Amino acid sequence: MAAVSAAVLAMVTVSTDAALQYARDGLELFMQVVLPAQLPFLLCASLLMESGLVHRVSAILEGVTRKVFRAPGAAAFAALMGAVTGYPAGARITAELYAQGGDAQDVFRCAALSSASGPAYLLGAVGAGMLGAPAAGWLIALSHWGSVLLSVILLPRQGGAGAEQLPPAPPQRPFGAVLGQAMSRAMETFWTVGGFIMLFAVLTGLLTDWGVVGALARPLGWLFRLVGIDAALAPSAMMGFLEVTVGCRQAAQCAVPMMDKCLLMSLMISLGGVSITMQQLAFLSPCGVKALPLVGVKCLQGALALILCRVLGMLPWFTLPVFLPQGTPSAGAALETSAVYLFVSLAAMGVLVLWNSLRQIKFHKMEAMK
């Protein structure tokens, strides 16, 4: 780590002007696309966590988590939180859940199940903001989420039962305290993501200027031709393997068919890249999760996402424009898509909670009649 840090510092020192420009580019990407798509959603997601609604929905899904994914009951909570808030919240919540106990295998399965990017990023920032095609965002999102679920099903079950019970629901507090805590959580995650985007924007830009990305992209282009992806996307893939958002932005600007962009983006987002993996390991390493197995699971998720994207792209519901009209990323479209998804998510959670409440009322009535 010291050698890598010294190398990055040397690169920035030698190419100061270029590093500053790439930092501005990363900040512009963050402010125009990521911020409007994710900030409102992260705030509302944090409110859901603090209010206890997500805990109630997780309790409903707990049985499915145990039976289908062979994961501890607490994994339902971590998986739902990871799906709602995205990277790296799933890893952080997994670490918090298992601080009270649980073996490494249970932590690993829980981390794999919660290793998903959030809908605000997939549908808002990528689909509507970068690609300007909401259908493409849904195709990438379904491929990514499906790959996460399938990868956990394919993992062998080892270890003990771990943390079988969900953590206790958050206590009832005044709305002002809940809102303040939710804002604090949202901003902490928000600025962490922004910092990583700017850091790796500088790194990928300098590596591109020095010819490293181009040299590595040539053999990758040959591999892309074998799997049916335009070789012109190989440099974008190399950037995405370092930082996903930078790679997706670069891929969106390439003059290649939209389906090829969706294939590459589903692969990059499921892999996570060096930036996302480092964020996850920062939380999971103290729990006994090793880097190599985690990277192996993410590679499996990337391969499954590529296959799912190819298969789902053949369905008539995902009619995509052949080429993306050239233009700047749309912050308004990203915000609009995130708002729509937030409304649908809240409605779905409300229906689940209402259904569970009606079941409990019916059960209590039947018990009283006995």
Protein Blocks (a to p, Z undefined) as FASTA:
>chain_A
ZZmmmmmmmmmmmmmmlmmmmmmmmmmmmmmmmmmmmmmmmmmmmmmmmnommmmmmmmm
mmmmmmmnopafklmmmmmmmmmnopaklmmmmmmmmmngccfklmmmmmmmmmccdfkl
mmmmmmmmmnopaklmmmmmmmmmmmmmmmmmmpccedjekjmbccdddddddfklmmmm
mmmmmmmmmmmmmmmmmmmmmmmmmmmmnommmmmmmmmmmmmmmnopafklmmmmmmmm
mmmmlmmmmmmmpccdfklmmmmmmmmmmnnpmmlmmmmmmmmmmnopafklmmmmmmmm
mmmmmmmmmmmmmpmklcccfbacdddddfklmmmmmmmmmmmmmmmmmmmmmmmmmmmm
mmmmmmmmZZ
